[in-house]
Amino acid sequence: MTDTATKPPTVFQCLNDAVSSLGYVGKDGHNDNQGFSFRSIDGVVGATRLPLLEHGLSLIPSFKSLEQTDYVKDDGRVSHRSVLEGTFRVVGPGGDEFQFTMIGEAMDTEGRASNKATSAATKNAMIRLLQIGSGGDDGDQSDAVPHQRQASTPRPPQAPRPAQGGGNAGGSLAATVAG
């Protein structure tokens, strides 16, 4: 008896396909107090959700707190700071997977620092994992294909490369293949 079932693509093949199907994610938010634009978690998740699903990838996060600090600001209000580590498992359709870590940090005066830190870690993990540029003035345009449209034009495929060794200094991706 011969096994005629086709083997599902590896998690790395699916990741490459997902990266190829994504365009840029523009900066859709603006911080008026500090005067800068940013990509929101909603914008990043909205742009990446379907490519992940279409290519059979699951992103499974877990978080652990590294630091929680409360302090009184000059105006007398209490501010909360949260630093956490997110571990992100990327699972392919055949069950093979790898994982990487990303640091999230946030401050808030209303007690939402940990929630904001999980959003920051998740957004940055997706941006790094899927190699998403903003297409703006932060250097991404120099890599752009001429006349590339935001979030809809595929980018050239790039093979993912797992990092060697452990550790995660500075929030860099450290992938380890789990068989």
Backbone as ProteinMPNN parsed JSONL, in Angstrom:
{"seq_chain_A": "MTDTATKPPTVFQCLNDAVSSLGYVGKDGHNDNQGFSFRSIDGVVGATRLPLLEHGLSLIPSFKSLEQTDYVKDDGRVSHRSVLEGTFRVVGPGGDEFQFTMIGEAMDTEGRASNKATSAATKNAMIRLLQIGSGGDDGDQSDAVPHQRQASTPRPPQAPRPAQGGGNAGGSLAATVAG", "coords_chain_A": {"N_chain_A": [[0.846, -1.169, 0.0], [0.631, 2.17, -0.893], [1.502, 5.38, 0.316], [-0.351, 8.034, -0.546], [-0.896, 10.508, 0.31], [-0.315, 13.975, 0.402], [2.394, 15.778, 1.709], [2.101, 18.349, 4.078], [3.021, 21.836, 3.604], [6.043, 23.181, 5.065], [6.383, 25.068, 8.126], [8.143, 27.144, 7.642], [8.046, 27.411, 4.848], [5.4, 28.238, 4.57], [5.504, 30.627, 6.014], [7.236, 32.104, 4.39], [5.588, 32.346, 2.128], [3.501, 33.856, 3.241], [4.853, 36.239, 3.916], [5.519, 37.039, 1.339], [3.032, 37.717, 0.356], [2.303, 40.023, 1.595], [2.121, 43.598, 1.773], [3.145, 46.907, 2.503], [2.549, 48.306, 5.776], [1.076, 51.088, 6.682], [1.657, 54.033, 8.723], [-0.786, 54.589, 10.853], [-1.607, 55.85, 13.124], [-1.337, 58.64, 15.435], [0.609, 60.319, 17.795], [-0.237, 62.952, 19.542], [0.729, 64.339, 21.776], [3.505, 63.844, 21.906], [4.246, 64.127, 19.335], [4.566, 62.236, 17.086], [4.162, 59.747, 14.494], [2.724, 56.455, 14.164], [2.455, 52.862, 13.654], [-0.506, 51.295, 14.321], [-1.658, 48.717, 16.622], [-4.07, 47.637, 15.765], [-4.0, 48.237, 13.019], [-1.766, 46.72, 12.173], [-2.496, 44.074, 12.911], [-4.849, 43.876, 11.424], [-3.825, 43.963, 8.801], [-2.27, 41.665, 8.683], [-3.697, 39.422, 9.457], [-5.361, 37.918, 7.549], [-3.354, 37.021, 5.591], [-1.828, 35.319, 7.301], [-3.778, 33.393, 8.023], [-4.561, 32.446, 5.461], [-2.271, 31.121, 4.669], [-2.024, 29.096, 6.437], [-0.908, 29.51, 8.987], [-0.449, 29.761, 12.49], [-0.234, 32.033, 15.138], [0.806, 32.015, 18.318], [0.72, 33.565, 21.284], [2.398, 34.035, 24.458], [2.908, 35.511, 27.649], [5.206, 36.889, 30.036], [5.744, 38.678, 32.996], [8.31, 41.003, 33.432], [8.995, 43.295, 34.768], [7.371, 45.568, 36.917], [6.546, 48.814, 37.645], [5.672, 51.526, 39.654], [5.395, 55.026, 39.812], [5.569, 58.433, 40.942], [4.717, 61.169, 39.067], [5.929, 64.468, 38.046], [3.683, 66.121, 38.091], [2.187, 65.046, 40.082], [0.585, 62.874, 39.533], [0.15, 59.316, 39.473], [2.123, 57.078, 37.692], [2.279, 54.118, 35.759], [4.522, 51.583, 34.867], [5.281, 48.961, 32.688], [7.143, 46.129, 31.85], [7.498, 43.434, 29.784], [7.951, 40.042, 28.63], [7.266, 38.554, 25.641], [6.541, 35.421, 24.34], [6.369, 33.918, 21.282], [4.804, 31.471, 19.537], [4.996, 30.015, 16.4], [3.073, 28.203, 14.361], [2.823, 25.804, 11.846], [0.785, 24.35, 9.144], [1.28, 21.603, 9.205], [1.92, 21.085, 11.796], [4.534, 21.538, 12.562], [6.811, 23.835, 14.114], [8.171, 26.971, 15.305], [9.67, 29.213, 17.654], [9.896, 32.529, 19.049], [11.083, 35.391, 20.894], [9.938, 38.553, 22.155], [10.301, 41.754, 23.495], [8.073, 43.794, 25.358], [7.125, 47.055, 26.239], [5.595, 49.565, 28.216], [3.942, 52.568, 29.359], [1.499, 54.009, 31.543], [-1.089, 56.02, 32.939], [-3.457, 55.17, 33.914], [-3.531, 52.515, 34.683], [-3.273, 50.64, 32.647], [-0.893, 49.673, 31.668], [0.294, 47.085, 31.386], [-1.425, 45.857, 29.552], [-1.026, 47.532, 27.34], [1.68, 46.994, 26.944], [1.629, 44.287, 26.161], [0.332, 44.587, 23.715], [2.24, 46.152, 22.356], [4.436, 44.386, 22.243], [3.297, 42.302, 20.722], [2.575, 43.608, 18.305], [5.124, 44.455, 17.411], [6.362, 41.955, 17.199], [4.912, 40.791, 15.087], [5.517, 42.588, 13.031], [8.291, 42.2, 12.782], [8.466, 39.407, 12.338], [7.029, 39.078, 9.929], [8.337, 40.792, 8.29], [7.569, 43.501, 7.76], [7.396, 46.608, 6.302], [6.89, 50.173, 6.725], [6.658, 51.823, 4.613], [7.099, 54.458, 4.772], [8.896, 57.404, 5.797], [10.905, 56.209, 7.223], [13.023, 54.787, 6.241], [12.07, 52.557, 4.923], [11.131, 52.974, 2.325], [13.316, 52.968, 0.645], [13.758, 50.348, 0.091], [11.646, 49.652, -1.419], [9.668, 48.422, -4.132], [9.377, 50.172, -7.157], [6.489, 52.208, -7.427], [4.984, 50.734, -5.638], [2.133, 49.701, -3.88], [0.472, 50.415, -0.797], [0.024, 47.846, 1.603], [-1.124, 46.006, -0.188], [0.305, 45.109, -2.364], [2.35, 42.444, -3.316], [5.449, 41.518, -1.747], [8.852, 40.774, -2.662], [9.762, 37.317, -2.288], [11.432, 36.11, 0.624], [13.56, 33.881, 2.105], [12.996, 32.574, 5.328], [15.264, 32.677, 8.072], [16.33, 30.795, 10.687], [17.554, 31.985, 13.788], [20.755, 31.435, 15.266], [21.695, 29.873, 18.287], [20.875, 30.79, 21.718], [19.218, 33.17, 23.782], [18.147, 36.642, 23.724], [18.899, 39.359, 23.256], [18.081, 42.738, 23.425], [15.531, 42.451, 22.285], [15.524, 41.081, 19.884], [14.636, 38.744, 17.296], [14.694, 35.364, 18.049], [14.806, 32.404, 16.76], [13.852, 29.057, 17.219], [13.743, 25.833, 16.035], [11.202, 23.545, 16.48], [10.606, 20.178, 16.474]], "CA_chain_A": [[0.0, 0.0, 0.0], [1.442, 3.38, -1.002], [0.937, 6.583, 0.92], [-0.52, 9.047, -1.588], [-1.177, 11.801, 0.945], [0.757, 14.954, 0.219], [2.915, 16.34, 2.937], [1.806, 19.788, 4.133], [4.223, 22.671, 3.556], [6.631, 23.459, 6.374], [6.074, 26.371, 8.707], [8.988, 28.142, 6.992], [7.491, 27.642, 3.512], [4.174, 29.03, 4.756], [5.923, 31.963, 6.424], [7.744, 32.762, 3.188], [4.425, 32.698, 1.314], [2.784, 34.949, 3.907], [5.669, 37.445, 3.735], [5.402, 37.422, -0.073], [1.699, 38.243, 0.051], [2.068, 41.269, 2.32], [2.738, 44.857, 1.359], [3.485, 47.758, 3.64], [1.505, 48.727, 6.701], [1.36, 52.495, 6.946], [1.495, 54.593, 10.063], [-2.173, 55.041, 10.898], [-1.865, 56.525, 14.392], [-0.488, 59.802, 15.707], [0.707, 60.746, 19.187], [-0.229, 64.416, 19.521], [1.531, 64.86, 22.888], [4.934, 63.751, 21.641], [4.439, 64.51, 17.945], [5.075, 61.223, 16.158], [3.201, 58.814, 13.904], [3.058, 55.059, 14.443], [1.549, 51.825, 13.166], [-1.305, 50.811, 15.443], [-1.84, 47.266, 16.727], [-5.213, 47.291, 14.91], [-3.556, 48.278, 11.632], [-0.868, 45.593, 11.906], [-3.28, 42.835, 12.972], [-5.756, 43.886, 10.279], [-3.09, 43.678, 7.566], [-1.591, 40.363, 8.72], [-4.606, 38.333, 9.832], [-5.704, 37.051, 6.414], [-2.194, 36.288, 5.078], [-1.497, 34.215, 8.21], [-4.81, 32.366, 7.868], [-4.51, 31.879, 4.109], [-1.092, 30.272, 4.518], [-2.071, 28.039, 7.445], [-0.042, 29.808, 10.122], [-1.025, 30.213, 13.756], [0.682, 32.754, 16.015], [0.287, 31.768, 19.665], [1.555, 34.298, 22.222], [2.303, 33.939, 25.92], [3.655, 36.631, 28.216], [5.584, 36.875, 31.447], [6.121, 40.004, 33.464], [9.695, 41.174, 33.835], [9.104, 44.428, 35.685], [6.229, 46.451, 37.12], [7.006, 49.932, 38.456], [4.79, 52.672, 39.816], [6.125, 56.186, 40.3], [4.809, 59.679, 40.941], [5.236, 62.134, 38.094], [6.068, 65.836, 38.556], [2.367, 66.725, 38.296], [1.542, 64.367, 41.208], [-0.147, 61.678, 39.112], [0.899, 58.067, 39.511], [2.295, 56.45, 36.384], [2.615, 52.702, 35.856], [5.383, 51.107, 33.775], [5.309, 47.508, 32.602], [8.034, 45.51, 30.875], [7.207, 42.011, 29.75], [8.527, 39.251, 27.553], [6.299, 37.746, 24.913], [7.036, 34.284, 23.565], [5.437, 33.718, 20.181], [4.928, 30.207, 18.802], [4.473, 30.068, 15.036], [2.774, 26.814, 14.039], [2.413, 25.596, 10.462], [-0.338, 23.432, 8.946], [1.685, 20.231, 9.513], [2.224, 20.981, 13.214], [5.891, 21.968, 12.883], [6.743, 25.167, 14.685], [9.339, 27.608, 15.91], [9.242, 30.281, 18.542], [10.815, 33.635, 19.267], [10.652, 36.28, 21.968], [9.93, 39.987, 21.889], [10.045, 42.544, 24.693], [7.073, 44.854, 25.263], [7.249, 48.033, 27.322], [4.6, 50.632, 28.107], [3.602, 53.344, 30.547], [0.123, 54.486, 31.516], [-1.511, 56.579, 34.225], [-4.76, 54.599, 34.274], [-3.434, 51.103, 35.029], [-3.321, 49.78, 31.455], [0.47, 49.521, 31.165], [0.546, 45.704, 30.958], [-2.186, 45.639, 28.324], [-0.31, 48.237, 26.275], [2.947, 46.294, 26.7], [1.344, 43.089, 25.36], [0.06, 45.07, 22.356], [3.509, 46.575, 21.759], [5.223, 43.186, 21.931], [2.623, 41.583, 19.644], [2.733, 44.397, 17.076], [6.516, 44.383, 16.958], [6.635, 40.573, 16.787], [4.338, 40.589, 13.758], [6.287, 43.4, 12.085], [9.588, 41.551, 12.566], [8.243, 38.073, 11.772], [6.538, 39.162, 8.555], [9.201, 41.732, 7.571], [6.661, 44.53, 7.281], [7.839, 47.997, 6.32], [5.797, 51.142, 6.791], [6.593, 52.551, 3.36], [7.213, 55.881, 5.068], [10.198, 58.053, 5.8], [11.8, 55.572, 8.195], [13.983, 53.95, 5.541], [11.433, 51.456, 4.225], [10.914, 53.253, 0.911], [14.498, 52.662, -0.143], [13.673, 48.944, -0.276], [10.374, 49.428, -2.091], [9.573, 48.278, -5.572], [8.738, 51.396, -7.64], [5.035, 52.247, -7.552], [4.363, 49.726, -4.776], [0.999, 50.219, -3.124], [0.441, 50.039, 0.607], [-0.712, 46.705, 2.149], [-1.802, 45.144, -1.142], [1.223, 44.616, -3.371], [3.267, 41.463, -2.735], [6.871, 41.81, -1.677], [9.629, 39.617, -3.125], [9.932, 36.325, -1.225], [12.718, 35.977, 1.292], [13.534, 32.675, 2.937], [13.263, 32.84, 6.735], [16.47, 32.034, 8.588], [16.313, 30.725, 12.142], [18.76, 32.486, 14.443], [21.541, 30.42, 15.965], [21.96, 30.135, 19.702], [19.759, 31.201, 22.566], [19.278, 34.584, 24.121], [17.33, 37.568, 22.979], [19.3, 40.695, 23.658], [17.507, 43.847, 22.694], [14.251, 42.138, 21.665], [15.664, 40.506, 18.547], [13.989, 37.456, 17.116], [15.561, 34.184, 18.192], [13.948, 31.298, 16.378], [14.346, 27.709, 17.409], [12.832, 24.909, 15.378], [10.735, 22.432, 17.309], [10.187, 19.144, 15.529]], "C_chain_A": [[0.898, 1.241, 0.0], [0.714, 4.552, -0.364], [0.872, 7.679, -0.134], [-0.827, 10.421, -1.0], [0.004, 12.74, 0.733], [1.136, 15.538, 1.568], [2.604, 17.838, 2.966], [3.105, 20.595, 4.063], [4.743, 22.932, 4.967], [6.213, 24.842, 6.854], [6.894, 27.464, 8.03], [8.527, 28.429, 5.565], [6.249, 28.524, 3.598], [4.508, 30.462, 5.153], [6.439, 32.742, 5.217], [6.583, 33.201, 2.29], [3.643, 33.858, 1.917], [3.537, 36.267, 3.745], [5.513, 37.956, 2.301], [4.067, 38.069, -0.39], [1.397, 39.571, 0.735], [2.744, 42.452, 1.646], [3.15, 45.623, 2.6], [2.283, 47.961, 4.537], [1.875, 50.142, 7.114], [1.126, 52.885, 8.391], [0.125, 55.25, 10.131], [-2.539, 55.736, 12.201], [-0.939, 57.714, 14.555], [-0.558, 60.132, 17.194], [0.853, 62.262, 19.188], [0.665, 64.999, 20.616], [3.018, 64.878, 22.578], [5.269, 63.954, 20.166], [5.059, 63.464, 17.034], [3.936, 60.346, 15.652], [3.673, 57.393, 14.16], [2.065, 54.133, 13.771], [0.8, 51.282, 14.382], [-1.365, 49.289, 15.454], [-3.004, 46.841, 15.832], [-4.822, 47.276, 13.437], [-2.686, 47.09, 11.272], [-1.642, 44.275, 11.91], [-4.227, 42.756, 11.774], [-5.065, 43.516, 8.972], [-2.51, 42.27, 7.526], [-2.517, 39.184, 8.967], [-4.896, 37.38, 8.67], [-4.493, 36.343, 5.812], [-1.762, 35.132, 5.985], [-2.494, 33.065, 8.04], [-4.725, 31.672, 6.516], [-3.338, 30.92, 3.919], [-0.951, 29.256, 5.649], [-1.181, 28.259, 8.655], [-0.843, 30.255, 11.336], [0.072, 30.884, 14.559], [0.097, 32.685, 17.419], [1.202, 32.467, 20.673], [1.36, 33.846, 23.67], [3.243, 34.996, 26.479], [4.045, 36.356, 29.655], [6.09, 38.258, 31.807], [7.586, 40.006, 33.877], [9.843, 42.266, 34.885], [7.8, 45.211, 35.726], [6.695, 47.558, 38.063], [5.939, 51.009, 38.486], [5.632, 53.827, 40.324], [5.242, 57.415, 40.166], [5.488, 60.662, 40.001], [5.287, 63.521, 38.731], [4.718, 66.488, 38.85], [1.572, 66.034, 39.411], [0.764, 63.116, 40.826], [0.758, 60.456, 39.17], [0.941, 57.496, 38.098], [2.766, 55.017, 36.601], [3.456, 52.328, 34.637], [5.421, 49.591, 33.846], [6.28, 47.081, 31.513], [7.744, 44.018, 30.927], [7.898, 41.348, 28.582], [7.42, 38.421, 26.934], [7.024, 36.632, 24.181], [5.97, 33.97, 22.536], [5.757, 32.412, 19.478], [4.279, 30.399, 17.44], [4.333, 28.621, 14.592], [2.251, 26.73, 12.613], [1.309, 24.563, 10.345], [0.003, 21.976, 9.251], [2.037, 20.029, 10.981], [3.661, 21.338, 13.569], [5.833, 23.426, 13.331], [8.127, 25.685, 15.039], [8.806, 28.691, 16.825], [10.323, 31.34, 18.65], [10.248, 34.517, 20.362], [10.753, 37.725, 21.521], [9.591, 40.692, 23.203], [8.951, 43.567, 24.388], [7.223, 45.762, 26.462], [6.21, 49.113, 27.118], [4.44, 51.331, 29.45], [2.169, 53.83, 30.397], [-0.223, 55.032, 32.9], [-2.82, 55.972, 34.726], [-4.703, 53.111, 34.594], [-3.505, 50.145, 33.853], [-1.935, 49.494, 30.893], [0.741, 48.105, 30.666], [-0.195, 45.383, 29.666], [-1.494, 46.312, 27.143], [1.003, 47.537, 25.937], [2.724, 45.012, 25.898], [1.05, 43.481, 23.917], [1.349, 45.463, 21.649], [4.352, 45.368, 21.362], [4.616, 42.435, 20.748], [2.796, 42.309, 18.312], [4.156, 44.274, 16.545], [6.906, 42.969, 16.541], [6.116, 40.326, 15.376], [5.106, 41.367, 12.696], [7.604, 42.711, 11.766], [9.429, 40.194, 11.876], [7.913, 38.151, 10.288], [7.262, 40.224, 7.731], [8.408, 42.876, 6.956], [7.306, 45.903, 7.411], [6.635, 48.911, 6.397], [5.631, 51.897, 5.484], [6.762, 54.047, 3.553], [8.644, 56.365, 5.05], [11.169, 57.429, 6.805], [12.773, 54.601, 7.526], [13.348, 52.839, 4.738], [11.299, 51.719, 2.731], [12.129, 52.92, 0.068], [14.509, 51.209, -0.595], [12.45, 48.651, -1.141], [10.557, 49.224, -3.588], [8.899, 49.551, -6.074], [7.236, 51.217, -7.827], [4.346, 51.186, -6.7], [3.254, 50.376, -3.961], [1.002, 49.649, -1.724], [-0.478, 48.852, 0.863], [-1.412, 45.833, 1.116], [-0.866, 44.549, -2.186], [2.189, 43.631, -2.74], [4.704, 41.961, -2.753], [7.617, 40.595, -2.189], [9.837, 38.623, -1.99], [11.347, 36.343, -0.67], [12.618, 34.775, 2.203], [13.818, 33.043, 4.382], [14.496, 32.074, 7.188], [16.39, 31.996, 10.095], [17.635, 31.242, 12.694], [19.462, 31.351, 15.158], [21.694, 30.829, 17.417], [20.719, 30.568, 20.438], [19.764, 32.701, 22.72], [18.43, 35.448, 23.219], [17.663, 38.987, 23.389], [18.629, 41.733, 22.786], [16.219, 43.531, 21.957], [14.371, 41.552, 20.273], [14.98, 39.149, 18.493], [15.018, 36.35, 17.296], [14.702, 32.965, 17.943], [14.628, 29.977, 16.678], [13.315, 26.755, 16.827], [12.491, 23.793, 16.353], [10.159, 21.393, 16.374], [9.145, 18.32, 16.003]], "O_chain_A": [[1.822, 1.341, 0.808], [-0.503, 4.7, -0.481], [1.902, 8.195, -0.568], [-0.997, 11.39, -1.74], [1.164, 12.35, 0.867], [0.293, 15.754, 2.438], [2.824, 18.527, 1.97], [4.169, 20.091, 4.424], [3.985, 22.908, 5.937], [5.748, 25.673, 6.074], [6.413, 28.583, 7.856], [8.606, 29.572, 5.114], [6.07, 29.442, 2.797], [3.87, 31.404, 4.684], [6.108, 33.915, 5.048], [6.6, 34.308, 1.753], [3.178, 34.741, 1.196], [2.927, 37.299, 3.468], [5.389, 39.16, 2.076], [3.976, 38.886, -1.306], [0.355, 40.178, 0.486], [3.801, 42.317, 1.029], [3.468, 45.028, 3.629], [1.139, 47.806, 4.109], [2.866, 50.36, 7.81], [0.489, 52.169, 9.164], [-0.105, 56.313, 9.553], [-3.679, 56.171, 12.363], [0.104, 57.799, 13.908], [-1.64, 60.215, 17.776], [1.919, 62.796, 18.878], [1.292, 66.038, 20.412], [3.718, 65.822, 22.944], [6.441, 63.953, 19.787], [5.985, 63.772, 16.283], [2.892, 60.219, 16.292], [4.865, 57.148, 14.348], [0.978, 54.548, 13.369], [1.418, 50.86, 15.359], [-1.15, 48.644, 14.427], [-2.933, 45.787, 15.199], [-5.26, 46.404, 12.688], [-2.838, 46.509, 10.198], [-1.466, 43.451, 11.014], [-4.388, 41.691, 11.178], [-5.649, 42.835, 8.129], [-2.28, 41.732, 6.443], [-2.137, 38.044, 8.701], [-4.697, 36.171, 8.795], [-4.585, 35.146, 5.537], [-1.372, 34.075, 5.489], [-2.098, 31.905, 7.925], [-4.807, 30.446, 6.437], [-3.408, 30.008, 3.095], [0.099, 28.633, 5.809], [-0.744, 27.296, 9.285], [-1.793, 31.029, 11.221], [1.184, 30.365, 14.652], [-0.976, 33.23, 17.681], [2.327, 32.024, 20.899], [0.3, 33.345, 24.047], [4.251, 35.335, 25.858], [3.326, 35.687, 30.397], [6.772, 38.916, 31.022], [8.041, 39.111, 34.59], [10.693, 42.186, 35.772], [7.198, 45.482, 34.687], [7.183, 47.276, 39.157], [5.371, 51.358, 37.452], [6.497, 53.632, 41.178], [4.293, 57.437, 39.382], [6.68, 60.946, 40.127], [4.756, 63.728, 39.822], [4.615, 67.316, 39.755], [0.42, 66.387, 39.66], [0.325, 62.372, 41.703], [1.965, 60.545, 38.946], [-0.074, 57.44, 37.403], [3.55, 54.738, 37.508], [3.137, 52.713, 33.512], [5.573, 49.008, 34.919], [6.248, 47.6, 30.397], [7.746, 43.416, 32.0], [8.372, 42.013, 27.661], [6.725, 37.676, 27.624], [8.008, 36.875, 23.483], [4.803, 33.777, 22.877], [6.83, 32.251, 18.897], [3.152, 30.885, 17.34], [5.321, 27.899, 14.459], [1.357, 27.48, 12.219], [0.928, 23.955, 11.346], [-0.898, 21.185, 9.531], [2.412, 18.926, 11.379], [3.991, 21.436, 14.751], [4.914, 24.16, 12.967], [9.108, 24.942, 15.068], [7.627, 29.04, 16.772], [11.498, 31.09, 18.381], [9.074, 34.406, 20.717], [11.537, 38.075, 20.639], [8.694, 40.265, 23.93], [8.908, 44.134, 23.296], [7.425, 45.29, 27.581], [5.961, 49.538, 25.99], [4.748, 50.786, 30.51], [1.681, 54.039, 29.286], [0.295, 54.555, 33.91], [-3.236, 56.242, 35.853], [-5.755, 52.493, 34.762], [-3.771, 48.958, 34.04], [-1.823, 49.103, 29.731], [1.363, 47.939, 29.617], [0.346, 44.713, 28.787], [-1.389, 45.725, 26.066], [1.397, 47.492, 24.772], [3.543, 44.676, 25.042], [1.471, 42.787, 22.992], [1.535, 45.146, 20.475], [4.917, 45.334, 20.269], [5.344, 41.981, 19.865], [3.128, 41.685, 17.303], [4.361, 44.017, 15.359], [7.703, 42.801, 15.618], [6.807, 39.717, 14.558], [5.324, 40.869, 11.591], [7.998, 42.643, 10.601], [10.167, 39.873, 10.945], [8.449, 37.387, 9.484], [6.856, 40.527, 6.609], [8.558, 43.182, 5.773], [7.713, 46.307, 8.5], [5.502, 48.488, 6.166], [4.603, 52.534, 5.255], [6.59, 54.821, 2.611], [9.498, 55.799, 4.367], [12.151, 58.063, 7.192], [13.288, 53.693, 8.178], [14.035, 52.218, 3.927], [11.349, 50.777, 1.94], [11.987, 52.618, -1.116], [15.194, 50.867, -1.559], [12.245, 47.508, -1.55], [11.465, 49.772, -4.213], [7.919, 49.984, -5.467], [6.78, 50.189, -8.327], [3.228, 50.78, -7.016], [3.424, 51.469, -3.42], [1.476, 48.536, -1.493], [-1.62, 48.838, 0.404], [-2.225, 44.989, 1.493], [-1.225, 43.565, -2.834], [2.797, 43.948, -1.718], [5.118, 42.711, -3.637], [7.079, 39.488, -2.158], [10.065, 39.028, -0.85], [12.32, 36.56, -1.392], [11.679, 34.668, 2.992], [14.785, 33.756, 4.65], [14.741, 30.955, 6.738], [16.382, 33.047, 10.736], [18.7, 30.971, 12.14], [18.817, 30.403, 15.606], [21.811, 32.015, 17.726], [19.644, 30.698, 19.852], [20.272, 33.417, 21.857], [18.048, 35.057, 22.116], [16.786, 39.732, 23.826], [18.613, 41.619, 21.56], [15.838, 44.291, 21.066], [13.382, 41.532, 19.541], [14.774, 38.497, 19.517], [16.11, 36.422, 16.731], [13.95, 32.541, 18.82], [15.82, 29.8, 16.426], [12.125, 26.88, 17.117], [13.368, 23.183, 16.964], [9.298, 21.713, 15.555], [8.706, 17.412, 15.297]]}, "name": "protein", "num_of_chains": 1, "seq": "MTDTATKPPTVFQCLNDAVSSLGYVGKDGHNDNQGFSFRSIDGVVGATRLPLLEHGLSLIPSFKSLEQTDYVKDDGRVSHRSVLEGTFRVVGPGGDEFQFTMIGEAMDTEGRASNKATSAATKNAMIRLLQIGSGGDDGDQSDAVPHQRQASTPRPPQAPRPAQGGGNAGGSLAATVAG"}
